[in-house]
């Protein structure tokens, strides 16, 4: 019987162990998509306790705690951080076979050197030990990133943001690159015309543009796009339920725009037309400035109306959606490709039934200009667990080129989430190592070692083309 989470955790063959320990383990982290707070990095935040840094904003844990029968007071309510942590400690033993069990103990090991299993009996000891460390300078936000050998972080930012925190980080000379990502979802979301119109007014102020037509909206967005570029941004991101297949004339778009500006409800068919148009136009901006565009698709969001109204979005009430994903995405990419305006693109699905669709879709738009111009992103959100990552890697291997994959990201709001990269790397090495020992691929470390290193780090650095410190 193997010891729980030992040095060879998840590595089931000798080849897997060699690939991980000799190649994957040493590679730095390139976190090209996350939701970390640039303000906390700029201020080099010192966290008061383990509950604050571990439970604040982590809807993965919140969902598990609710399922375990924990009252909302101890999740997002007014209970103390120690009380909330105690309730999390009660939940952890019930998360066996959920990735939260692995993530929890990886984070305790890698950041705090704790091998003790978290439970109600050990909660106070672990809370006190980790809290004492977090209150030292060595455990500030920036030092947590240094501890994990992070080289780059791309946060997720609204076009109206002034990016002052990113500018402060750059001015400080912080050696880890922290760059913004342009996420213009609010500018195209007509599901609530009143909310959209208010956002348009915000965008007018930040772009110094009067917005009174679809074209002037694009002008404002393009000005912010240029502003983000000047601050080092090289990525956009679009979180949509699906990419609509809904062409529209200029006359239709003008009518839709004016209807929304008047605060009138816009029906689904017109919202789809507006969104399809907007994504296409921003896609051209991305190509013009040499950016990478990302599409995160397939979520039913905020499904609990009662708790959404009291807690707001991103609080743990989302689920995998069963939308049709192919037709609209193909129309968008094909239109951009047809006019030679298709930027490097990363596509993320959240419904595993779409795996083979996405794995084959990316092959339609590779143009020989660079390896893996169109990427199928790593297992995202509900799929960033062992089974989800294995299925993504296997489908990509079967239908594309795994060797050109740009690898893992955290997609997290927590500075303690970087062991997710290790989790991915161990799973990757185990799959390849198993194939070697089954005689399915050569036992050639000169071939396999660099391949693993490339997927873990080098492919991403080459793909995004952002100057970084040399890997060590």
C-alpha positions as CSV (number, residue, x, y, z in Angstrom):
1,X,0.0,0.0,0.0
2,X,1.4,3.4,-1.0
3,X,1.6,6.2,1.5
4,X,-1.0,9.0,1.0
5,X,0.4,11.8,-1.1
6,X,4.0,10.8,-0.9
7,X,6.7,12.0,-3.2
8,X,5.4,9.9,-6.0
9,X,1.7,10.9,-5.6
10,X,-0.3,10.0,-8.8
11,X,2.9,8.6,-10.4
12,X,2.2,4.9,-11.0
13,X,5.2,3.8,-13.0
14,X,8.9,4.3,-12.9
15,X,8.8,6.2,-16.2
16,X,6.2,8.5,-14.8
17,X,8.4,9.2,-11.8
18,X,11.4,10.0,-14.0
19,X,9.3,12.3,-16.2
20,X,7.9,14.2,-13.2
21,X,11.0,14.4,-11.0
22,X,13.6,15.0,-13.7
23,X,11.5,17.2,-16.0
24,X,8.1,18.5,-14.9
25,X,8.9,19.3,-11.3
26,X,11.6,21.8,-12.0
27,X,9.6,23.9,-14.5
28,X,8.4,27.4,-13.5
29,X,4.7,28.4,-13.6
30,X,3.2,30.4,-16.4
31,X,-0.3,31.3,-15.1
32,X,-1.8,32.9,-18.2
33,X,-5.4,33.0,-16.8
34,X,-6.4,33.6,-13.3
35,X,-8.6,35.9,-11.1
36,X,-6.0,37.1,-8.6
37,X,-6.4,40.6,-7.3
38,X,-3.8,42.9,-8.8
39,X,-4.4,45.2,-5.8
40,X,-3.3,42.5,-3.4
41,X,-0.2,41.9,-5.4
42,X,0.6,45.7,-5.7
43,X,0.2,46.1,-2.0
44,X,2.0,42.8,-1.3
45,X,-0.9,41.9,1.0
46,X,-0.2,40.2,4.3
47,X,-3.0,37.8,5.2
48,X,-4.3,37.8,8.7
49,X,-5.1,34.1,9.0
50,X,-5.6,30.9,7.0
51,X,-9.4,31.2,6.9
52,X,-9.1,34.6,5.1
53,X,-6.7,33.4,2.4
54,X,-8.2,30.0,2.0
55,X,-12.0,30.5,2.2
56,X,-12.5,34.1,1.1
57,X,-14.0,33.9,-2.4
58,X,-13.4,30.2,-3.0
59,X,-16.8,29.0,-4.3
60,X,-15.4,25.4,-4.8
61,X,-15.1,25.1,-1.0
62,X,-18.4,26.9,-0.4
63,X,-20.3,24.4,-2.6
64,X,-18.8,21.5,-0.7
65,X,-19.6,23.1,2.7
66,X,-23.2,23.7,1.7
67,X,-23.5,20.1,0.6
68,X,-22.1,19.0,3.9
69,X,-24.9,20.8,5.7
70,X,-23.0,23.9,6.8
71,X,-25.1,27.0,7.4
72,X,-24.4,30.0,5.2
73,X,-23.3,32.0,8.3
74,X,-20.2,29.9,8.3
75,X,-19.6,30.2,4.5
76,X,-20.3,33.7,3.4
77,X,-21.8,35.0,6.6
78,X,-20.6,36.9,9.6
79,X,-19.0,34.1,11.5
80,X,-15.3,34.6,12.4
81,X,-12.6,33.2,10.2
82,X,-11.7,30.6,12.8
83,X,-15.3,29.5,13.0
84,X,-15.5,29.3,9.2
85,X,-12.2,27.3,9.1
86,X,-13.5,24.9,11.7
87,X,-16.5,24.2,9.5
88,X,-14.2,23.7,6.5
89,X,-12.2,21.3,8.6
90,X,-15.5,19.4,9.4
91,X,-16.1,19.2,5.6
92,X,-12.7,18.1,4.4
93,X,-13.0,14.5,5.5
94,X,-16.2,14.2,3.6
95,X,-14.5,15.3,0.4
96,X,-12.7,12.1,-0.3
97,X,-12.5,11.4,-4.0
98,X,-13.3,15.1,-4.7
99,X,-10.2,17.1,-5.9
100,X,-10.7,19.4,-3.0
101,X,-9.2,16.7,-0.7
102,X,-6.1,16.6,-2.8
103,X,-5.8,20.3,-3.3
104,X,-6.3,21.0,0.4
105,X,-3.5,18.7,1.4
106,X,-1.2,19.7,-1.4
107,X,-1.5,23.3,-0.4
108,X,-0.8,22.4,3.3
109,X,2.3,20.5,2.2
110,X,3.7,22.9,-0.4
111,X,3.2,26.2,1.4
112,X,3.3,25.3,5.1
113,X,5.2,22.0,5.3
114,X,2.2,20.3,7.0
115,X,1.6,16.5,6.3
116,X,-1.1,16.3,8.9
117,X,-4.6,15.5,7.6
118,X,-7.1,18.3,8.1
119,X,-10.0,17.3,10.3
120,X,-12.0,18.7,13.2
121,X,-9.4,17.3,15.6
122,X,-6.5,19.0,13.8
123,X,-8.2,22.2,12.8
124,X,-7.0,24.5,15.6
125,X,-3.4,23.3,15.4
126,X,-3.3,23.8,11.6
127,X,-5.1,27.1,11.8
128,X,-2.7,28.5,14.4
129,X,0.5,27.2,12.7
130,X,-0.5,28.5,9.2
131,X,-1.8,31.8,10.6
132,X,1.5,32.5,12.4
133,X,3.4,31.9,9.2
134,X,1.0,34.0,7.1
135,X,1.6,37.0,9.4
136,X,5.4,36.9,8.6
137,X,6.8,38.8,5.6
138,X,7.9,35.5,4.0
139,X,4.2,34.7,3.4
140,X,3.0,37.9,1.8
141,X,1.2,37.8,-1.6
142,X,4.3,38.3,-3.6
143,X,6.4,35.8,-1.6
144,X,3.7,33.2,-2.0
145,X,4.1,33.6,-5.8
146,X,7.9,33.5,-5.5
147,X,7.7,30.3,-3.3
148,X,5.9,28.6,-6.2
149,X,8.4,29.7,-8.8
150,X,5.8,31.8,-10.7
151,X,7.1,33.8,-13.7
152,X,4.0,35.3,-15.1
153,X,0.4,36.0,-14.0
154,X,-2.4,37.3,-16.2
155,X,-5.3,38.7,-14.2
156,X,-8.9,39.2,-15.6
157,X,-9.9,42.8,-16.0
158,X,-12.7,45.0,-17.2
159,X,-12.0,47.4,-20.1
160,X,-13.1,50.4,-17.9
161,X,-10.4,49.5,-15.3
162,X,-7.7,52.2,-15.0
163,X,-5.1,49.4,-14.4
164,X,-3.4,51.5,-11.7
165,X,-2.5,48.4,-9.7
166,X,-0.8,46.8,-12.7
167,X,1.1,50.0,-13.3
168,X,2.2,50.1,-9.7
169,X,3.4,46.5,-9.8
170,X,5.4,47.3,-13.0
171,X,6.8,50.5,-11.4
172,X,7.9,48.6,-8.4
173,X,10.1,46.4,-10.5
174,X,8.5,43.2,-9.3
175,X,10.3,40.4,-11.1
176,X,7.2,38.3,-11.7
177,X,5.2,39.7,-14.6
178,X,1.6,40.6,-13.7
179,X,-0.3,41.6,-16.8
180,X,-4.0,42.5,-17.3
181,X,-6.4,40.5,-19.5
182,X,-9.1,42.4,-21.5
183,X,-12.6,40.9,-20.6
184,X,-15.3,43.0,-22.3
185,X,-18.3,40.8,-21.5
186,X,-20.3,43.7,-19.9
187,X,-20.1,45.7,-23.1
188,X,-22.1,43.2,-25.1
189,X,-24.4,41.7,-22.4
190,X,-27.9,43.0,-23.2
191,X,-29.7,40.6,-20.8
192,X,-30.5,43.6,-18.6
193,X,-30.7,46.8,-20.6
194,X,-30.6,49.0,-17.5
195,X,-27.4,47.4,-16.2
196,X,-25.9,47.5,-19.7
197,X,-26.7,51.2,-20.1
198,X,-25.1,52.0,-16.8
199,X,-22.0,50.2,-17.9
200,X,-21.9,52.1,-21.2
201,X,-21.8,55.3,-19.2
202,X,-18.8,54.0,-17.3
203,X,-17.1,53.0,-20.5
204,X,-17.8,56.5,-21.9
205,X,-15.9,58.0,-19.0
206,X,-12.9,55.7,-19.2
207,X,-12.6,55.9,-23.0
208,X,-13.5,59.6,-23.2
209,X,-15.9,58.7,-26.0
210,X,-19.6,59.5,-26.5
211,X,-21.3,56.2,-27.1
212,X,-24.5,56.7,-29.1
213,X,-24.3,53.9,-31.8
214,X,-22.8,50.5,-32.4
215,X,-19.8,52.1,-34.1
216,X,-19.1,54.5,-31.3
217,X,-19.3,51.6,-28.8
218,X,-16.7,49.8,-30.9
219,X,-14.6,53.0,-30.9
220,X,-14.7,53.2,-27.1
221,X,-13.8,49.5,-26.8
222,X,-11.0,49.9,-29.2
223,X,-9.6,52.8,-27.3
224,X,-9.6,50.7,-24.1
225,X,-8.1,47.8,-26.0
226,X,-5.2,50.1,-27.1
227,X,-4.8,51.4,-23.5
228,X,-4.6,47.8,-22.2
229,X,-2.0,47.1,-24.9
230,X,0.1,50.0,-23.7
231,X,0.0,48.5,-20.2
232,X,1.4,45.2,-21.5
233,X,-1.8,43.3,-22.0
234,X,-1.6,40.7,-24.7
235,X,-4.8,38.6,-24.0
236,X,-8.5,39.0,-24.2
237,X,-11.0,36.7,-22.6
238,X,-14.7,36.2,-23.3
239,X,-17.0,34.3,-20.9
240,X,-20.1,33.4,-22.8
241,X,-22.7,30.7,-22.6
242,X,-22.1,30.0,-26.2
243,X,-20.9,31.9,-29.3
244,X,-24.1,32.7,-31.2
245,X,-24.6,31.8,-34.8
246,X,-26.7,35.0,-35.5
247,X,-25.7,37.3,-38.4
248,X,-27.3,40.8,-38.4
249,X,-27.4,43.8,-40.7
250,X,-26.2,47.2,-39.7
251,X,-29.8,48.4,-39.6
252,X,-30.7,45.6,-37.2
253,X,-27.7,46.3,-34.9
254,X,-28.6,50.0,-34.8
255,X,-32.2,49.2,-33.8
256,X,-31.0,46.7,-31.1
257,X,-28.5,49.2,-29.7
258,X,-31.1,52.0,-29.5
259,X,-33.6,49.7,-27.9
260,X,-31.1,48.8,-25.2
261,X,-30.1,52.5,-24.7
262,X,-33.8,53.3,-24.0
263,X,-33.8,50.7,-21.3
264,X,-36.2,48.4,-23.1
265,X,-35.9,44.6,-22.8
266,X,-34.0,43.0,-25.6
267,X,-35.2,39.5,-26.6
268,X,-32.8,36.5,-26.9
269,X,-32.7,36.6,-30.7
270,X,-31.5,40.2,-30.8
271,X,-29.1,39.6,-27.9
272,X,-27.5,36.8,-29.9
273,X,-27.1,39.1,-33.0
274,X,-25.5,41.8,-30.9
275,X,-23.1,39.4,-29.2
276,X,-22.1,37.6,-32.4
277,X,-21.3,41.0,-34.0
278,X,-19.4,42.2,-30.9
279,X,-17.2,39.1,-30.6
280,X,-16.3,39.3,-34.3
281,X,-15.3,43.0,-34.1
282,X,-13.3,42.5,-30.9
283,X,-11.7,39.4,-32.6
284,X,-10.4,41.8,-35.3
285,X,-9.0,44.1,-32.6
286,X,-7.2,41.1,-31.1
287,X,-5.6,40.2,-34.4
288,X,-4.7,43.8,-35.1
289,X,-2.6,44.1,-31.9
290,X,-1.2,40.6,-32.0
291,X,-3.1,39.3,-29.0
292,X,-4.3,35.9,-27.9
293,X,-8.1,35.6,-27.5
294,X,-9.7,33.2,-25.1
295,X,-13.3,31.8,-25.1
296,X,-14.7,30.2,-22.0
297,X,-18.1,28.7,-22.9
298,X,-20.8,26.5,-21.6
299,X,-21.9,27.5,-18.1
300,X,-25.4,27.9,-16.6
301,X,-24.6,30.7,-14.1
302,X,-26.4,31.9,-10.9
303,X,-28.9,29.1,-10.9
304,X,-30.1,29.8,-7.3
305,X,-32.2,33.0,-7.6
306,X,-32.7,33.4,-3.9
307,X,-29.0,33.2,-3.0
308,X,-27.9,35.1,-6.1
309,X,-30.1,38.0,-5.0
310,X,-28.5,38.0,-1.5
311,X,-24.9,37.0,-2.3
312,X,-24.3,38.0,-5.9
313,X,-22.4,36.2,-8.7
314,X,-19.5,33.8,-8.4
315,X,-20.7,32.4,-5.1
316,X,-21.1,28.7,-6.0
317,X,-24.4,28.4,-7.9
318,X,-23.2,27.6,-11.4
319,X,-23.3,24.3,-13.3
320,X,-22.3,22.7,-16.6
321,X,-24.6,23.7,-19.4
322,X,-25.9,21.7,-22.3
323,X,-25.8,24.3,-25.0
324,X,-24.8,23.4,-28.6
325,X,-21.3,24.8,-28.9
326,X,-20.1,24.1,-32.4
327,X,-22.0,26.1,-35.0
328,X,-21.5,29.6,-33.6
329,X,-17.9,29.1,-32.7
330,X,-17.2,27.8,-36.2
331,X,-18.9,30.7,-37.8
332,X,-16.9,33.2,-35.8
333,X,-13.5,31.6,-36.3
334,X,-14.2,31.0,-40.0
335,X,-15.2,34.6,-40.6
336,X,-12.1,35.9,-39.0
337,X,-9.9,33.3,-40.8
338,X,-11.5,34.1,-44.1
339,X,-10.3,37.7,-43.9
340,X,-6.9,36.7,-42.4
341,X,-7.9,38.3,-39.1
342,X,-8.0,35.3,-36.9
343,X,-5.8,35.9,-33.8
344,X,-4.2,33.1,-31.8
345,X,-7.1,31.6,-29.9
346,X,-7.7,29.3,-26.9
347,X,-11.1,27.6,-26.5
348,X,-12.3,26.2,-23.2
349,X,-15.3,24.0,-22.8
350,X,-16.9,23.0,-19.5
351,X,-19.2,20.2,-20.7
352,X,-17.1,17.1,-21.3
353,X,-19.5,15.9,-24.0
354,X,-17.9,18.7,-26.1
355,X,-14.4,17.4,-25.7
356,X,-14.1,15.7,-29.1
357,X,-15.9,18.7,-30.8
358,X,-13.3,21.1,-29.5
359,X,-10.4,18.8,-30.1
360,X,-11.3,18.6,-33.7
361,X,-12.6,22.1,-34.1
362,X,-9.1,23.6,-33.4
363,X,-7.6,21.7,-36.2
364,X,-9.7,23.6,-38.8
365,X,-7.9,26.9,-38.3
366,X,-4.3,26.0,-37.9
367,X,-2.5,27.9,-40.6
368,X,1.1,26.9,-40.4
369,X,2.2,30.3,-39.0
370,X,3.2,28.9,-35.7
371,X,2.8,25.6,-33.8
372,X,-0.7,25.2,-32.2
373,X,-2.1,28.6,-33.2
374,X,-5.5,27.5,-32.1
375,X,-5.4,25.8,-28.7
376,X,-7.9,23.7,-26.8
377,X,-7.6,24.9,-23.3
378,X,-6.9,22.7,-20.2
379,X,-9.7,21.2,-18.2
380,X,-11.6,24.2,-16.9
381,X,-13.6,24.8,-13.7
382,X,-15.7,21.6,-13.0
383,X,-13.2,19.7,-15.3
384,X,-9.9,20.7,-13.6
385,X,-9.8,17.4,-11.7
386,X,-8.0,14.2,-12.4
387,X,-10.7,12.5,-14.6
388,X,-11.4,15.8,-16.4
389,X,-7.8,16.5,-17.2
390,X,-7.1,12.9,-18.3
391,X,-10.0,13.0,-20.7
392,X,-8.9,16.4,-22.1
393,X,-5.3,15.1,-22.5
394,X,-6.5,11.9,-24.1
395,X,-8.9,13.6,-26.6
396,X,-6.2,16.1,-27.5
397,X,-3.7,13.3,-28.0
398,X,-6.0,11.3,-30.2
399,X,-7.2,14.2,-32.3
400,X,-4.5,16.8,-32.2
401,X,-0.9,17.3,-31.1
402,X,-0.4,17.0,-27.3
403,X,3.2,18.0,-27.8
404,X,2.1,21.6,-28.8
405,X,-0.3,22.0,-25.8
406,X,0.3,25.2,-23.7
407,X,-0.7,23.4,-20.5
408,X,-2.3,24.3,-17.2
409,X,-3.5,27.5,-15.5
410,X,-5.0,28.2,-12.1
411,X,-8.2,30.1,-13.0
412,X,-8.3,30.9,-9.3
413,X,-8.7,33.9,-6.9
414,X,-6.4,32.4,-4.4
415,X,-2.6,32.7,-3.9
416,X,-2.6,29.2,-2.5
417,X,-3.9,27.6,-5.7
418,X,-0.6,27.1,-7.5
419,X,-0.2,23.4,-6.6
420,X,-2.9,22.9,-9.2
421,X,-0.1,23.1,-11.7
422,X,1.7,20.3,-9.9
423,X,-1.5,18.3,-9.9
424,X,-1.8,18.7,-13.7
425,X,1.9,17.8,-14.2
426,X,1.7,14.6,-12.2
427,X,-1.4,13.5,-14.1
428,X,0.3,14.3,-17.5
429,X,3.5,12.4,-16.5
430,X,1.5,9.5,-15.3
431,X,-0.4,9.2,-18.6
432,X,2.7,9.4,-20.7
433,X,4.7,7.1,-18.4
434,X,1.9,4.4,-18.5
435,X,2.0,4.5,-22.3
436,X,5.8,4.0,-22.2
437,X,5.5,1.0,-19.9
438,X,2.7,-0.5,-22.0
439,X,5.0,-0.3,-25.1
440,X,2.7,2.3,-26.8
441,X,5.3,5.0,-27.1
442,X,9.1,4.9,-27.1
443,X,11.0,4.9,-23.8
444,X,13.1,7.8,-25.2
445,X,13.8,10.4,-22.5
446,X,15.5,12.6,-25.0
447,X,12.1,12.8,-26.8
448,X,9.7,12.7,-23.8
449,X,11.6,14.9,-21.3
450,X,11.6,18.0,-23.5
451,X,8.0,17.3,-24.5
452,X,6.9,17.3,-20.9
453,X,8.9,20.5,-20.1
454,X,7.4,22.2,-23.1
455,X,3.8,21.4,-22.1
456,X,4.5,22.5,-18.5
457,X,6.1,25.9,-19.5
458,X,8.0,26.4,-22.7
459,X,5.1,26.1,-25.1
460,X,3.3,28.8,-23.3
461,X,6.2,31.2,-23.2
462,X,6.7,30.7,-27.0
463,X,3.0,31.0,-27.7
464,X,2.3,34.2,-25.9
465,X,5.7,35.8,-26.8
466,X,6.0,37.8,-23.7
467,X,9.5,38.4,-22.5
468,X,10.2,36.6,-19.3
469,X,13.1,35.5,-17.1
470,X,14.9,32.5,-18.3
471,X,13.6,29.2,-16.9
472,X,15.7,27.6,-14.3
